[in-house]
Amino acid sequence: MKKILFPIALLMLLVACQDQNETAEPLEGRGDSTTASGQSMPSEFADPKYMDMGKQLMQDFATENIDAYGEQFADNAVYLWSAGDSLTGKQAIVNYWKERFSNVIDTIQMSNDIWLPIKVNQPQQGPDMPGIWLIGWHQVNVKYKNGKELEFWVHTDYHYNDSDKVDRVVQYVDRAPINAALGVK
């Protein structure tokens, strides 16, 4: 849980902080991505439509409508988990989740979702990508086909390409309880 909370707190701090010597104007109505002093902002809030798009992703997933879920991804999408596992390509992502629902997951419910759309104008460090990111948190209640049930929180970052398709997913989840419930060593 601490591994999940630290990146969240750091992101919130980065979004909330601004140069102490600047007086920023409200973003609404300005139509640009600069501070009052004319400096480019490294990030800003993005269009709230991305929250609706994230909610649709979550609804399609929870109702096992994986084909509709997959339609929201770019063909070259990459899906990464915090444990280092990954999938490359929309079809691989669709196939993976169809297999999980067919053979592993009996039912899944998601609740208590929180969404934050961010536009990254200038990557700040590391391999982060400019563009629209939708950061989401939600609680998961899952029952597996073996009868085991779990409740846990998931943090997911979605990056959108210029066509508003998800081209990168980074999901932070503690896989140890999941593996234990499934008998995976």
C-alpha positions in Angstrom: 0.0 0.0 0.0 2.9 2.4 0.8 4.3 1.7 -2.7 1.0 3.0 -4.2 0.5 6.0 -1.9 3.9 7.5 -2.4 3.6 8.0 -6.2 0.0 9.4 -5.7 1.2 11.8 -3.0 4.2 12.9 -5.2 1.9 13.5 -8.2 -0.5 15.5 -6.1 2.3 17.6 -4.7 3.7 18.3 -8.2 0.4 19.4 -9.5 -0.4 21.5 -6.5 3.0 23.2 -6.3 4.1 26.2 -8.3 7.0 28.6 -8.2 6.7 30.7 -5.1 7.8 33.8 -6.9 5.0 33.6 -9.6 1.4 34.6 -9.4 -0.5 32.2 -11.6 -3.7 33.3 -13.3 -6.7 31.0 -13.3 -6.5 28.5 -16.2 -10.1 29.0 -17.2 -10.6 31.4 -20.1 -6.9 31.9 -20.7 -6.7 29.4 -23.5 -3.0 28.7 -23.1 -0.5 26.7 -21.0 1.5 29.5 -19.5 1.9 31.2 -16.1 1.3 34.9 -15.6 5.0 35.5 -16.2 4.8 33.7 -19.6 6.6 30.6 -18.6 5.2 27.3 -19.9 3.6 25.1 -17.3 5.0 21.6 -17.1 1.5 20.2 -16.4 -2.1 21.2 -16.0 -5.5 19.7 -15.6 -6.8 18.2 -18.7 -10.3 18.1 -20.2 -12.8 16.4 -17.8 -14.0 14.3 -20.8 -11.2 11.9 -20.0 -12.8 11.1 -16.6 -15.9 10.0 -18.6 -13.6 7.9 -20.9 -12.0 6.3 -17.8 -15.4 5.5 -16.3 -16.4 3.9 -19.6 -13.2 1.8 -19.6 -14.0 0.6 -16.0 -17.7 -0.1 -16.9 -16.8 -2.2 -20.0 -14.2 -4.1 -18.0 -16.4 -4.8 -15.0 -19.3 -6.0 -17.2 -16.8 -8.3 -19.1 -17.4 -6.4 -22.3 -13.8 -6.8 -23.3 -14.4 -6.1 -27.0 -15.7 -2.7 -26.2 -13.0 -2.2 -23.6 -10.4 -3.1 -26.3 -11.9 -0.6 -28.8 -10.7 2.2 -26.5 -7.0 1.2 -27.0 -4.6 2.1 -29.8 -3.4 -0.9 -31.9 0.2 -0.4 -30.4 -0.9 0.0 -26.8 1.3 -1.2 -24.0 -0.1 -2.4 -20.7 2.4 -2.5 -17.8 2.0 -3.7 -14.2 4.1 -2.5 -11.3 5.5 -6.0 -10.9 7.2 -5.7 -14.3 4.8 -7.8 -16.3 3.6 -6.3 -19.6 1.5 -6.8 -22.7 2.1 -5.1 -26.1 -0.6 -4.5 -28.6 -4.4 -4.0 -28.4 -5.1 -7.6 -29.4 -2.7 -9.0 -26.7 -4.5 -6.9 -24.1 -8.0 -8.1 -25.3 -6.8 -11.7 -25.4 -5.3 -11.5 -21.9 -8.5 -10.2 -20.3 -10.8 -12.5 -22.2 -8.7 -15.4 -20.9 -8.7 -14.1 -17.4 -12.5 -13.8 -17.4 -12.9 -17.2 -19.0 -10.6 -19.1 -16.7 -9.7 -17.1 -13.6 -12.2 -14.3 -12.7 -15.7 -15.3 -11.8 -17.1 -11.8 -10.9 -15.5 -8.4 -10.4 -16.9 -5.1 -9.1 -15.2 -1.8 -8.9 -16.2 1.1 -6.7 -15.0 4.3 -5.0 -13.4 5.5 -8.1 -11.4 8.7 -8.2 -10.2 10.3 -11.5 -7.6 13.0 -12.3 -7.0 14.0 -15.9 -3.6 15.7 -16.4 -2.0 17.2 -19.5 1.8 16.9 -19.4 3.3 19.7 -21.5 6.9 19.0 -20.5 8.1 15.7 -19.2 9.7 16.3 -15.9 12.1 13.4 -15.5 12.7 9.8 -16.6 10.7 8.2 -19.3 7.4 10.0 -18.7 5.5 11.0 -21.8 3.9 14.3 -22.7 0.2 14.4 -23.5 -2.9 13.5 -21.7 -2.8 11.2 -18.7 -5.8 10.0 -16.8 -4.9 8.9 -13.3 -7.4 6.7 -11.6 -7.9 4.9 -8.3 -10.6 2.4 -7.4 -11.5 -0.4 -5.1 -11.8 -3.9 -6.5 -13.9 -6.7 -5.2 -13.2 -9.9 -7.1 -14.3 -13.5 -6.8 -12.2 -16.0 -8.5 -13.4 -19.2 -10.1 -11.7 -21.2 -7.3 -14.1 -19.5 -4.8 -11.5 -17.2 -3.3 -12.5 -13.5 -2.8 -10.4 -10.4 -2.5 -10.8 -6.7 -1.9 -8.0 -4.3 -2.8 -7.2 -0.9 -4.3 -5.8 -0.4 -7.7 -4.0 2.7 -9.1 -4.0 3.0 -12.9 -2.4 5.6 -15.2 -3.8 5.8 -18.8 -2.0 7.7 -21.5 -4.0 8.9 -24.5 -2.6 9.4 -28.0 -3.7 12.2 -30.4 -6.7 10.1 -31.4 -7.9 9.8 -27.8 -7.0 6.1 -27.7 -5.2 4.6 -24.8 -1.7 3.8 -25.9 -0.1 3.1 -22.5 -1.5 1.8 -19.2 0.6 1.6 -16.0 -1.2 -0.3 -13.3 0.0 -0.4 -9.7 -1.4 -3.4 -7.8 0.0 -5.7 -5.1 0.0 -9.0 -6.9 1.1 -11.1 -3.8 -2.5 -11.5 -2.4 -3.8 -12.2 -5.9 -1.2 -14.9 -6.5 -1.9 -16.3 -3.0 -5.6 -16.5 -3.7 -4.9 -18.2 -7.0 -2.3 -20.6 -5.7 0.5 -19.1 -7.8 4.0 -19.3 -6.4 
